[in-house]
Structures are given as structure tokens and as C-alpha cells.
Amino acid sequence: MLMVPQPHWDEAASASAATRTLPELLELLGNQDAVHGLYYLLMYAILQFGGPTLLIGRLVSLLAIVSTTLGTTMLGVRLGGRALGLTSGLVFALLPVSSHFAMQMRSQALTAAVVVWASLLLLRLLDDDLIHTRIWWFGYGLLMLAGVYLSLVVLAVVAAHVVTMVILRPPRPIAIQMMVAAASVFVLALPLVLLGSNQSEVVGGLIQVAPKHWRTVLETWTTIDAQQDLGWSLALSLVLWLSLIVGAIVSYRSRRTDTGFARRYALLLPWLLLPLLGLIVVSQFSEWYAVRFLFLCAPAFAVAAACGLVLLRPRWLTAVAIVLLFVMAIPAYRVDRDVHAKANTGDVAAFVADEARAGDGVVFLPDRRARMMALFPREFAGLRLVGVKADPIRAANFNGLRAKGPLFERNLGTVARVWFVRLKAHGNQMPASYRRALSNASYAVSARHSLSEGTVVVRYDRVPQVCGLDPELLAYWPIRVDCPAEQ
């Protein structure tokens, strides 16, 4: 179950980072992806006990989602009783993004777990029902700092918690300790902010929010892929947002008798809206909006939506509503659980393992896809990256340094045959620079294979080895080959 769907390129980055030695990992973080450094270090430590990299990475995320679900349930109980707690946990569990990030070797699931438990701790601290309060405030600050080092967006949640404190107006000693904890988190996060800002060019998959992206924003917690056109996903979003709004309006109208109204929405609304609106504003100046950044707000969204669902009478209608929401989410589950929902890395690795032999060269187009070798070390064992002048380890990055011109030709001269893996996004045309290098090194096409998702794998052999092959392959040869006549 944990191995489906096939891993995508972000997971390949996690595997590439976590399977390096500690000095190599620290050197990588000095160049790229420092904002995920804590997650990579954690995965590095866990993987020291051995086991399949991808399976362990996804298992950690699954356990984090289980923890987040439990935390969301307890948060709902704290804010409105058992009915709200149970409904909140169920709503969070059925959100398509929850199952999505439970199956990813990335930091989003851990970040959400840290944020929800820190928020629960904050409520108890503001209620002043913990002994040795200073120790617990230190624990709150430590949790939020860990969250920031998992995702910089947690800084917006820290700011949201400050807003919560201002709205609730706790006693002065509690307010001072809250401000000290929040200020400490911001100060200690400054080195990561500065380092991450210099590495922002390596972050991909971001958009600049415009009116045409209204569905992307609306479906932030119900859509796995912003490019998917799932009508049921939109319907699920509308129902949950409607439930959230109705719950808030009804609670506001009965605020004189609903003693938990202020605490409930003072926590949920800033936590939900401040990161969302903050990313929308920031994205107006630079492409900085991505659904994955806001998964840490999913617990707040679930509890706020549950506030409307628990108003249904008789009570069994709430259960019926939960079942209907689950049914509406099924199309998104099916899309996300497709074996090729994210990528076809497993198909490529299996093909290479069956067809290639030790000592062969391999070139990925685009070259950044070479990071998939870290996900499948056994399948790619013995193969050489001939398209780079420095592999990802020596280059202290995820892709290596691309070899150009004479260096690429010299690399080709060290292997008898080369496999070119061309991903669909790159197109099916061989770049002219590669064709010239192959021609100069006396290579010719000996096999061409089409894999899933439009991936094409072409094998090139040196000229003396291609004589006698199927004449139909002649159309793919980059050079003229004069084979000796048969005796």
C-alpha cells in the first residue's frame, strides 16, 4: 500500500539527501534546500537503522498523519466537546490532502503534526491549567521552532497564535510569556530565513495567484493537484466552506450562551486565514503559492468545518453528512492512488534493471531527473552518469553539474553503450548538442523503447557493435555506419 503510487521527484530529493553521509548532507544544505534541512536530518537519522528508503520515509509520514488526526480530534474536544472532536478528526482524515501527504516522503505531514500539537498546548497555556508553566512555554516555543525548521510558513502560524492571544486577552504574565516565546521563535528562525532566501531559485511548482486561480485557492485542502478538473473535488470544497461559514455565523449569534465561541474562533480563524492570505499577498510579488505549503492549516479547516456539521439535527444527520463527504472525496482518492499519479519512476527503474548492465552509461533528459537514482539504488547499481562532470554528491546538489562539449564526448568514450531516458515533459527530440557528441564518439541507435507516461528510452551503442541490427533502426542513427560485408 505504501509503495503506491510510484514516487515523484520531490520524494527523490528527500531520498537523495537522506541517504548521503552526514558531512555530504550538511554540504548539500549549504547549497540547496536548507528550508527542509531538519526533515532531511531526521530522515538521515532514522535511515541509519536500515531498511528501504522510500518505505520508511512514507511510513514516517503516515504515522505523522495519524498523530495529526489524533491532535485534531483532541483540539475539537478542547474547543467544543466530544461531538466536535470526533467530527473534526473524521473531517481531517477524509480530506484528500491528508491521504495524499500520508503517502509522501516529504515534510508536510510532520509539519502539520507539530503545528496541531503546539496549538493544543497553546490553548492549555492560555487557560493557565498547567503547572510549571514556564517549562511548558519553553516546550511550546521549541515545538514551533521545530515547525519553522520544517516549513517557513509556520512563522505565519506563530503570528496567528499571537493574534489569538491578543483576542483572548489572557492575564498579563501569560501574555508576556507568549510574546517572549513567539519573539524567540522569530529570532532563532532568522538564520534559516536568510539562508533560504538565497536558495529560493531551487523551489519549483509555485504560482502567482491571480483571479483565474480561484479554484486552486478554494480547493486548497480538497484538491491534490491544482491542474486536475474534478467536479466532485469542487463540490466537496464548497460543502466544507459552507459548513465553516454557517458554523461561524450560528456560533456568533449565540455567543452569549456559547461560552466557547471566542476561544474557538480566536484560534481557528487566524490559524486558517493568516497563512493563506499571507501566501496570496506574497505571491503577488513573486511566485510563492503552493497547496503543499498550506497543509499545516488543514486541522484548523477541519475543526472549523466540523463546527457547522455538528449543528445538524437530529444528531445522526452529522454521521450521514460525514459519509456523504467521504463519497464525494472518493474520485480524488482514486486519482491520487493511481500507480502513475505522481510519476513513473518505478517503471523506468524496473526497465533499466532488466535491460542495462553494469558499466553502461545513463543520461536523463532533463538532467534534474537523475535524482531518481537515489530512490532505486539497486536498479541503477553499476551505471554511470555520463552526462555530468560532477555527480550530485560531489556537486553538493540534487542534479550534479552538467557536462558540455568535449567533456561529454570524453565521458561517452568510457562506456560501450549509453541509455538516454527522455521524460515526456522534455519532449522526444534529442538535443543537437547530444547528437553531435554521439556522432563524434561514433555511437548509433540500437534500440528504442516507449514506457508509460510518454517516457522514451533509447540505447546507443558504439558503431562496431551495431552492425547487423534491424535495418529499420537506421532511421534513428545520428551517423552513417559502413559495416563490413558478410563473408
C-alpha positions as CSV (number, residue, x, y, z in Angstrom):
1,M,0.0,0.0,0.0
2,L,2.8,2.5,0.9
3,M,4.6,1.9,-2.4
4,V,1.6,3.1,-4.5
5,P,1.7,5.5,-6.3
6,Q,5.2,5.5,-7.7
7,P,7.4,8.1,-6.1
8,H,7.7,11.5,-7.6
9,W,10.7,13.9,-8.0
10,D,10.3,15.7,-4.6
11,E,10.5,12.3,-2.9
12,A,13.6,11.6,-4.9
13,A,15.1,14.7,-3.5
14,S,14.3,13.5,0.0
15,A,15.9,10.2,-0.7
16,S,19.0,11.8,-2.3
17,A,19.5,14.0,0.8
18,A,18.8,11.4,3.5
19,T,21.0,8.6,2.0
20,R,24.2,10.8,2.0
21,T,26.8,10.8,4.7
22,L,26.3,13.5,7.4
23,P,29.2,15.7,6.0
24,E,27.7,15.3,2.5
25,L,24.2,16.2,3.7
26,L,25.5,19.3,5.5
27,E,27.3,20.4,2.4
28,L,24.2,20.0,0.4
29,L,22.1,22.1,2.8
30,G,24.7,24.9,2.4
31,N,23.8,25.0,-1.3
32,Q,20.2,23.8,-1.7
33,D,17.0,23.1,0.2
34,A,18.1,24.3,3.7
35,V,14.5,25.0,4.5
36,H,14.0,21.3,4.6
37,G,17.2,20.6,6.4
38,L,15.6,19.5,9.7
39,Y,13.5,16.9,7.9
40,Y,16.5,15.6,5.9
41,L,18.5,15.3,9.1
42,L,15.6,13.5,10.8
43,M,15.3,11.0,7.9
44,Y,19.0,10.6,7.8
45,A,19.0,9.5,11.5
46,I,16.0,7.1,11.0
47,L,17.6,5.5,7.9
48,Q,20.7,4.7,9.9
49,F,18.8,1.8,11.3
50,G,18.5,0.4,7.8
51,G,15.5,-0.6,5.6
52,P,14.0,0.5,2.2
53,T,14.4,4.3,2.0
54,L,11.1,5.1,0.3
55,L,9.0,2.7,2.5
56,I,10.5,4.1,5.7
57,G,10.1,7.7,4.5
58,R,6.4,7.1,3.7
59,L,5.8,5.2,6.9
60,V,7.1,8.2,8.9
61,S,4.6,10.5,7.0
62,L,1.7,8.0,7.6
63,L,2.4,8.0,11.4
64,A,2.6,11.8,11.3
65,I,-0.9,11.9,9.7
66,V,-2.2,9.6,12.4
67,S,-0.7,11.8,15.0
68,T,-2.2,14.9,13.4
69,T,-5.7,13.2,13.2
70,L,-5.5,12.5,16.9
71,G,-4.4,16.0,17.6
72,T,-7.2,17.4,15.6
73,T,-9.7,15.3,17.4
74,M,-8.3,16.4,20.8
75,L,-8.3,20.0,19.6
76,G,-12.0,19.7,18.7
77,V,-12.8,18.3,22.1
78,R,-11.0,21.1,23.8
79,L,-12.8,23.7,21.7
80,G,-16.4,22.3,21.7
81,G,-16.8,18.9,23.3
82,R,-16.7,15.3,22.2
83,A,-19.1,15.6,19.3
84,L,-17.0,18.4,17.8
85,G,-13.8,16.5,18.5
86,L,-14.9,13.3,16.8
87,T,-16.4,15.1,13.8
88,S,-13.2,17.2,13.4
89,G,-11.0,14.1,13.4
90,L,-13.2,12.4,10.8
91,V,-13.3,15.5,8.6
92,F,-9.5,15.8,8.7
93,A,-9.0,12.1,8.0
94,L,-11.2,12.2,4.9
95,L,-9.6,15.3,3.3
96,P,-7.9,14.1,0.1
97,V,-4.8,16.1,1.0
98,S,-4.4,14.1,4.2
99,S,-4.2,10.8,2.5
100,H,-2.0,12.4,-0.2
101,F,0.7,13.6,2.2
102,A,0.4,10.4,4.2
103,M,2.0,8.7,1.2
104,Q,4.8,11.2,0.5
105,M,8.4,11.1,1.8
106,R,8.2,14.8,2.4
107,S,8.0,17.1,5.4
108,Q,4.3,18.3,5.1
109,A,2.8,15.6,7.3
110,L,5.4,16.2,10.1
111,T,4.8,19.9,9.9
112,A,1.1,19.6,10.4
113,A,1.6,17.2,13.3
114,V,3.9,19.7,15.1
115,V,1.6,22.7,14.4
116,V,-1.6,20.9,15.7
117,W,0.0,19.7,18.9
118,A,1.6,23.1,19.5
119,S,-1.8,24.7,19.0
120,L,-3.3,22.3,21.5
121,L,-0.6,23.2,24.0
122,L,-1.1,26.9,23.4
123,L,-4.8,26.5,24.4
124,R,-3.9,24.9,27.7
125,L,-1.3,27.6,28.4
126,L,-3.7,30.4,27.7
127,D,-6.2,28.7,30.0
128,D,-3.4,28.5,32.6
129,D,-4.3,25.0,33.6
130,L,-0.7,23.6,33.6
131,I,1.7,23.5,36.5
132,H,5.3,24.6,36.0
133,T,4.1,26.9,33.2
134,R,7.5,28.2,32.2
135,I,8.7,24.8,31.2
136,W,5.6,24.3,29.1
137,W,6.1,27.7,27.4
138,F,9.6,26.6,26.6
139,G,8.1,23.4,25.1
140,Y,5.7,25.4,23.1
141,G,8.5,27.6,21.7
142,L,10.6,24.5,20.9
143,L,7.7,22.9,19.1
144,M,7.0,26.0,17.0
145,L,10.7,26.4,16.2
146,A,10.9,22.8,15.1
147,G,7.9,23.5,12.9
148,V,9.6,26.6,11.4
149,Y,12.7,24.5,10.5
150,L,10.3,22.0,8.8
151,S,8.5,24.8,6.9
152,L,9.0,28.5,7.0
153,V,5.2,29.0,6.6
154,V,4.9,28.0,10.3
155,L,6.1,31.6,11.0
156,A,2.7,32.7,9.9
157,V,1.1,30.3,12.4
158,V,3.3,31.8,15.1
159,A,1.9,35.2,14.1
160,A,-1.6,33.7,14.1
161,H,-1.1,32.5,17.6
162,V,-0.1,36.0,18.7
163,V,-3.3,37.3,17.2
164,T,-5.2,34.6,19.2
165,M,-3.5,35.7,22.4
166,V,-4.4,39.4,21.7
167,I,-8.1,38.5,21.0
168,L,-8.4,36.3,24.2
169,R,-6.6,38.8,26.4
170,P,-5.1,36.4,28.9
171,P,-3.6,37.6,32.2
172,R,-0.5,39.8,31.8
173,P,2.0,37.2,33.0
174,I,0.7,34.7,30.4
175,A,0.7,37.4,27.6
176,I,4.3,38.3,28.4
177,Q,5.4,34.6,28.3
178,M,3.6,34.2,25.0
179,M,5.3,37.2,23.4
180,V,8.7,36.0,24.7
181,A,8.1,32.6,23.1
182,A,7.0,34.0,19.8
183,A,9.8,36.5,19.6
184,S,12.3,33.8,20.4
185,V,11.0,31.7,17.5
186,F,11.3,34.6,15.1
187,V,14.8,35.5,16.2
188,L,16.0,31.9,16.1
189,A,14.4,31.4,12.7
190,L,16.2,34.3,11.1
191,P,19.3,32.3,10.0
192,L,17.1,29.9,8.1
193,V,15.1,32.7,6.5
194,L,18.3,34.4,5.3
195,L,19.8,31.1,4.0
196,G,16.5,30.0,2.4
197,S,16.0,33.4,0.7
198,N,19.3,32.8,-1.1
199,Q,18.2,29.4,-2.2
200,S,14.7,30.2,-3.4
201,E,15.6,29.6,-7.0
202,V,15.6,25.9,-6.4
203,V,11.9,25.8,-5.3
204,G,9.6,24.6,-8.0
205,G,5.9,24.2,-8.6
206,L,4.9,27.6,-7.3
207,I,2.3,30.0,-8.8
208,Q,1.5,33.7,-8.6
209,V,-2.1,33.8,-7.5
210,A,-4.4,35.6,-10.0
211,P,-8.3,35.6,-10.4
212,K,-8.0,32.6,-12.7
213,H,-6.6,30.6,-9.7
214,W,-9.8,31.0,-7.6
215,R,-10.4,27.2,-7.7
216,T,-6.8,26.5,-6.6
217,V,-7.4,28.6,-3.5
218,L,-10.9,27.4,-2.8
219,E,-9.8,23.7,-3.1
220,T,-6.5,24.1,-1.1
221,W,-7.5,21.3,1.3
222,T,-9.5,19.1,-1.0
223,T,-7.6,19.0,-4.3
224,I,-4.4,17.0,-4.7
225,D,-3.3,18.6,-8.0
226,A,-4.4,22.1,-8.9
227,Q,-4.4,21.1,-12.6
228,Q,-7.0,18.3,-12.1
229,D,-10.5,19.1,-13.1
230,L,-12.5,17.1,-10.6
231,G,-16.1,18.4,-10.2
232,W,-16.5,16.3,-7.0
233,S,-13.5,18.0,-5.5
234,L,-15.0,21.4,-6.1
235,A,-18.3,20.2,-4.6
236,L,-16.5,18.9,-1.5
237,S,-14.8,22.2,-1.1
238,L,-18.0,24.2,-1.4
239,V,-19.8,22.0,1.2
240,L,-17.0,22.3,3.7
241,W,-16.6,26.0,3.3
242,L,-20.4,26.4,3.6
243,S,-20.3,24.4,6.7
244,L,-17.5,26.5,8.1
245,I,-19.3,29.8,7.4
246,V,-22.7,28.5,8.7
247,G,-21.0,27.2,11.9
248,A,-19.3,30.6,12.4
249,I,-22.5,32.6,11.9
250,V,-24.6,30.4,14.2
251,S,-21.9,30.5,16.9
252,Y,-21.6,34.3,16.6
253,R,-25.3,34.7,17.0
254,S,-25.4,32.5,20.1
255,R,-22.1,33.9,21.5
256,R,-23.8,35.0,24.7
257,T,-24.7,31.4,25.6
258,D,-21.9,29.7,23.7
259,T,-19.0,30.3,26.2
260,G,-16.5,28.6,23.9
261,F,-17.2,30.8,20.9
262,A,-14.3,33.3,21.5
263,R,-11.7,30.7,22.2
264,R,-12.8,28.6,19.3
265,Y,-12.6,31.2,16.5
266,A,-9.8,33.2,18.1
267,L,-7.6,30.2,17.5
268,L,-9.1,28.7,14.3
269,L,-9.6,31.8,12.1
270,P,-6.1,33.4,12.4
271,W,-4.5,29.9,12.0
272,L,-6.6,29.3,8.9
273,L,-6.6,32.7,7.2
274,L,-3.2,34.3,8.1
275,P,-1.0,31.8,6.3
276,L,-3.5,31.5,3.4
277,L,-3.8,35.3,2.9
278,G,-0.1,35.8,3.6
279,L,0.9,33.5,0.8
280,I,-1.6,35.1,-1.6
281,V,-0.2,38.5,-0.9
282,V,3.5,37.4,-1.1
283,S,2.7,35.6,-4.4
284,Q,1.7,39.0,-5.9
285,F,5.4,39.9,-5.8
286,S,6.9,36.5,-6.6
287,E,5.7,33.0,-7.4
288,W,5.2,31.7,-3.8
289,Y,1.9,30.0,-3.6
290,A,1.6,26.2,-3.4
291,V,-1.1,24.0,-1.9
292,R,1.6,21.9,-0.1
293,F,2.7,25.0,1.9
294,L,-0.8,25.3,3.5
295,F,-1.4,21.7,4.6
296,L,-0.4,22.8,8.1
297,C,-3.7,24.7,8.2
298,A,-5.8,21.6,7.3
299,P,-6.5,20.8,11.0
300,A,-7.9,24.3,11.6
301,F,-10.0,23.9,8.4
302,A,-11.3,20.5,9.6
303,V,-12.3,21.8,13.0
304,A,-13.9,25.0,11.6
305,A,-15.9,22.9,9.1
306,A,-16.9,20.5,11.8
307,C,-18.4,23.3,13.7
308,G,-21.2,23.6,11.1
309,L,-21.7,19.8,10.8
310,V,-22.3,19.3,14.5
311,L,-25.3,21.7,14.3
312,L,-27.3,19.2,12.2
313,R,-30.3,17.8,14.0
314,P,-31.1,15.1,14.7
315,R,-27.5,14.1,15.6
316,W,-27.4,11.1,13.2
317,L,-27.5,13.6,10.3
318,T,-24.0,14.5,11.2
319,A,-22.9,10.9,10.6
320,V,-24.8,10.9,7.3
321,A,-23.0,14.1,6.3
322,I,-19.6,12.6,7.1
323,V,-20.4,9.6,4.9
324,L,-21.6,11.8,2.0
325,L,-18.4,13.8,2.3
326,F,-16.4,10.6,2.1
327,V,-18.2,9.6,-1.0
328,M,-17.6,13.0,-2.6
329,A,-13.8,12.5,-1.9
330,I,-13.6,9.1,-3.5
331,P,-12.8,10.4,-7.0
332,A,-9.9,12.3,-5.6
333,Y,-8.7,9.3,-3.7
334,R,-8.8,7.2,-6.9
335,V,-6.8,9.7,-8.9
336,D,-4.2,10.0,-6.1
337,R,-3.9,6.2,-5.7
338,D,-3.3,5.6,-9.4
339,V,0.1,4.0,-9.8
340,H,1.2,6.8,-12.1
341,A,-0.5,9.6,-10.2
342,K,2.8,11.4,-9.4
343,A,5.4,9.9,-11.8
344,N,6.6,6.8,-13.5
345,T,9.9,6.5,-11.7
346,G,9.3,2.8,-10.8
347,D,8.6,1.8,-14.4
348,V,11.8,3.5,-15.5
349,A,13.9,1.9,-12.8
350,A,12.4,-1.6,-13.5
351,F,13.2,-1.3,-17.2
352,V,16.7,-0.2,-16.6
353,A,17.3,-3.0,-14.1
354,D,16.1,-5.6,-16.7
355,E,17.9,-4.2,-19.8
356,A,21.0,-2.4,-18.6
357,R,24.2,-4.0,-17.4
358,A,27.0,-2.9,-15.1
359,G,29.3,-0.4,-16.8
360,D,26.6,1.2,-19.1
361,G,26.2,4.9,-19.2
362,V,22.9,6.7,-18.5
363,V,21.7,10.2,-19.4
364,F,18.5,11.8,-18.2
365,L,16.6,14.4,-20.1
366,P,16.1,16.8,-18.4
367,D,19.2,16.1,-16.3
368,R,17.5,17.0,-13.0
369,R,15.6,13.7,-13.2
370,A,18.8,11.9,-12.3
371,R,17.9,12.3,-8.7
372,M,15.6,9.3,-9.1
373,M,18.7,7.0,-8.9
374,A,18.6,7.7,-5.1
375,L,15.2,6.1,-4.9
376,F,16.3,2.9,-6.7
377,P,19.9,2.3,-5.8
378,R,19.7,-1.4,-6.6
379,E,18.1,-0.9,-10.0
380,F,20.7,1.7,-11.1
381,A,23.7,-0.1,-9.4
382,G,26.8,-0.1,-11.7
383,L,25.5,2.5,-14.1
384,R,27.4,5.7,-14.8
385,L,26.0,9.2,-15.2
386,V,28.0,10.2,-18.3
387,G,26.0,13.5,-18.8
388,V,27.6,15.2,-15.8
389,K,31.1,16.5,-14.9
390,A,30.3,16.0,-11.2
391,D,27.7,13.7,-9.7
392,P,25.1,15.1,-7.2
393,I,27.3,14.0,-4.2
394,R,30.4,15.8,-5.5
395,A,28.5,18.8,-6.7
396,A,26.6,19.1,-3.4
397,N,23.3,19.4,-5.1
398,F,20.5,17.2,-6.4
399,N,21.3,17.1,-10.1
400,G,25.0,17.2,-10.4
401,L,26.9,19.5,-12.8
402,R,26.1,19.0,-16.5
403,A,28.9,18.1,-18.8
404,K,29.1,20.0,-22.0
405,G,31.2,19.8,-25.2
406,P,34.4,17.8,-25.2
407,L,34.0,16.6,-21.6
408,F,30.7,15.0,-22.5
409,E,32.4,13.3,-25.5
410,R,35.2,12.0,-23.3
411,N,32.6,10.6,-20.9
412,L,30.9,8.8,-23.7
413,G,34.3,7.3,-24.7
414,T,34.5,5.5,-21.3
415,V,31.4,3.3,-21.9
416,A,30.3,0.8,-24.6
417,R,26.7,1.8,-24.6
418,V,24.5,4.6,-23.3
419,W,20.9,4.7,-22.2
420,F,19.0,8.0,-22.8
421,V,15.9,8.4,-20.6
422,R,13.7,11.1,-22.0
423,L,10.8,12.2,-19.9
424,K,7.5,13.3,-21.5
425,A,7.9,16.9,-20.2
426,H,11.2,17.2,-22.0
427,G,9.8,16.1,-25.4
428,N,11.0,13.4,-27.7
429,Q,13.7,15.3,-29.6
430,M,17.4,14.6,-29.0
431,P,19.2,18.0,-28.3
432,A,21.6,18.9,-31.1
433,S,24.5,19.1,-28.7
434,Y,23.9,15.4,-27.7
435,R,23.6,14.4,-31.3
436,R,27.0,16.0,-32.2
437,A,28.6,14.3,-29.2
438,L,27.2,10.9,-30.2
439,S,28.3,11.4,-33.7
440,N,31.9,12.4,-32.7
441,A,32.1,9.4,-30.4
442,S,30.8,7.0,-33.1
443,Y,27.6,6.0,-31.5
444,A,24.4,4.8,-33.2
445,V,20.9,3.8,-32.0
446,S,20.5,0.1,-31.3
447,A,17.1,0.1,-29.5
448,R,14.2,2.4,-28.8
449,H,11.6,1.7,-26.1
450,S,8.4,3.6,-25.2
451,L,7.4,3.3,-21.5
452,S,4.5,4.7,-19.5
453,E,3.5,8.4,-19.3
454,G,5.3,9.2,-22.6
455,T,8.8,8.3,-21.4
456,V,11.2,7.1,-24.2
457,V,14.4,5.2,-23.5
458,V,16.9,5.0,-26.3
459,R,20.0,2.8,-26.3
460,Y,23.1,3.9,-28.2
461,D,26.0,1.6,-29.0
462,R,29.4,2.3,-30.4
463,V,29.4,1.7,-34.2
464,P,31.3,-1.6,-34.2
465,Q,28.6,-3.1,-32.1
466,V,25.6,-2.1,-34.2
467,C,26.4,-3.8,-37.5
468,G,23.9,-6.5,-38.3
469,L,20.9,-5.0,-36.4
470,D,17.5,-4.4,-37.7
471,P,17.7,-2.0,-40.7
472,E,14.6,-0.2,-39.5
473,L,16.7,1.3,-36.7
474,L,18.7,3.1,-39.4
475,A,16.2,6.0,-39.3
476,Y,17.4,6.8,-35.8
477,W,21.1,6.7,-36.4
478,P,22.9,10.0,-35.9
479,I,25.8,9.0,-38.1
480,R,26.5,6.9,-41.2
481,V,27.7,3.4,-40.5
482,D,29.6,1.3,-43.1
483,C,29.5,-2.2,-41.8
484,P,31.9,-4.8,-43.3
485,A,30.4,-7.2,-45.9
486,E,29.4,-10.7,-44.7
487,Q,32.0,-13.3,-45.6
